[in-house]
């Protein structure tokens, strides 16, 4: 295996920051930063070809969760784990602040509702190509 195969992705680092937060909700962002830098320092740097945190799109708008990515990129380019940790923590803080102020994605006003204006078209198109038995299975699965 090559070093690149062992390198954490930016999303892996963000998930680690979230896990640290969930294990210790009272921990400060500064402490999360220090723990990330300590845990990953000396290891391979994340690749820049997928500089994203895809699952965060469901939590907050892109401009919030991606706020720290330029700092992460600079850290990768300069081989500086402190910068990388700073960028990850900035994205985490922005996402958490957004959720705290506005609630989770999809529970806000009509302007922030991503399904607005496409619900009817989506149900029509899905009804045309998805067999009824699969529709029923999907509905049962989503209710669980």
C-alpha positions, 0 to 999 in steps of 0.5 A, spaced: 500 500 500 502 507 498 502 512 503 496 516 499 492 510 501 493 511 508 492 519 508 485 521 511 481 525 506 478 532 508 471 528 510 475 523 514 478 529 518 471 533 519 468 526 521 473 525 526 472 533 529 464 531 529 466 525 533 470 528 538 464 534 539 459 528 540 464 524 545 465 531 549 459 536 547 463 541 552 469 541 549 472 548 546 473 549 538 480 550 541 481 543 544 478 540 538 483 543 534 489 541 538 486 534 538 486 533 531 493 536 530 496 532 535 492 525 532 494 527 525 501 530 526 506 526 522 502 522 518 500 523 511 496 529 508 489 529 505 489 529 498 487 535 494 483 532 489 477 531 493 477 537 498 470 537 500 465 534 506 459 531 502 455 529 507 455 536 510 450 539 504 445 536 508 446 540 515 448 547 512 449 551 506 455 550 502 458 557 504 457 555 511 460 548 511 466 549 506 468 556 510 474 552 512 476 549 506 481 554 503 485 554 510 485 546 509 488 547 502 493 552 504 495 547 510 495 541 505 500 545 500 504 548 506 504 541 509 502 544 516 497 540 520 495 546 524 492 550 518 489 543 516 486 543 523 484 550 523 480 549 517 476 543 519 474 546 526 472 553 522 467 548 518 465 545 524 464 551 527 460 554 522 456 548 521 454 548 528 452 555 528 448 555 522 444 549 525 443 552 532 441 559 529 436 556 524 435 549 526 437 542 522 436 543 514 429 542 511 426 545 518 426 552 516 423 557 512 421 556 504 427 559 502 431 554 505 427 548 503 431 545 498 425 541 495 420 547 494 418 547 487 420 540 485 416 536 489 410 535 484 415 534 478 419 529 482 413 525 484 410 525 477 417 522 474 418 517 480 411 515 479 413 514 471 419 509 472 419 506 478 415 500 479 409 500 484 413 495 488 419 499 489 415 505 491 412 501 496 418 498 499 422 505 499 416 508 503 416 502 508 423 503 509 423 511 509 418 510 515 422 506 519 
